[in-house]
Amino acid sequence: MELKKALSDAQVGQIIELEFTCPEAVGTLPLYCQEHNHEILSFDKLDREGWVIVLKK
């Protein structure tokens, strides 16, 4: 999972932006962030197919 890799490389407090197209991730990414205490700063549908989530580790 791209988010797990980005988070493992990130420092605490770092902002991470991830674009994705997987519909299942719309539900699973927020749950993952909540379970691991990452703050979701924004979560938006893109004009084209996909979504973008911005979070703070």
C-alpha positions in Angstrom: 0.0 0.0 0.0 1.4 3.4 -1.0 0.2 5.1 2.1 1.9 2.7 4.5 5.2 3.2 2.5 4.8 7.0 2.6 4.1 6.9 6.4 7.0 4.7 7.2 9.4 7.2 5.4 7.8 10.3 7.0 8.6 12.1 10.2 6.0 12.8 12.9 4.1 15.9 11.9 4.9 15.6 8.2 2.1 16.2 5.7 1.4 13.5 3.1 -0.7 13.8 0.0 -1.9 10.6 -1.8 -4.0 10.4 -4.9 -5.7 7.1 -5.5 -8.4 5.5 -7.7 -9.4 2.4 -5.7 -13.0 2.8 -4.5 -12.5 0.5 -1.5 -9.8 2.9 -0.2 -12.5 5.6 0.2 -13.6 3.6 3.3 -10.4 1.9 4.4 -8.0 4.8 4.3 -9.9 6.9 6.9 -10.2 3.9 9.2 -6.5 3.2 8.9 -5.6 6.8 9.7 -7.9 6.8 12.7 -6.5 3.5 14.0 -2.9 4.8 13.7 -3.6 8.3 15.0 -2.9 10.1 11.7 -4.9 13.4 11.3 -6.8 13.7 8.0 -6.5 17.3 6.8 -8.6 16.9 3.7 -10.2 14.1 1.6 -11.6 15.1 -1.8 -13.0 13.7 -5.0 -11.0 14.7 -8.0 -12.5 16.1 -11.1 -11.2 13.1 -13.0 -11.6 9.6 -11.6 -10.1 9.3 -8.2 -9.6 10.9 -4.8 -6.9 12.7 -2.9 -6.3 12.5 0.8 -4.0 14.8 2.7 -3.0 13.8 6.2 -0.5 14.6 9.0 1.5 11.8 10.5 
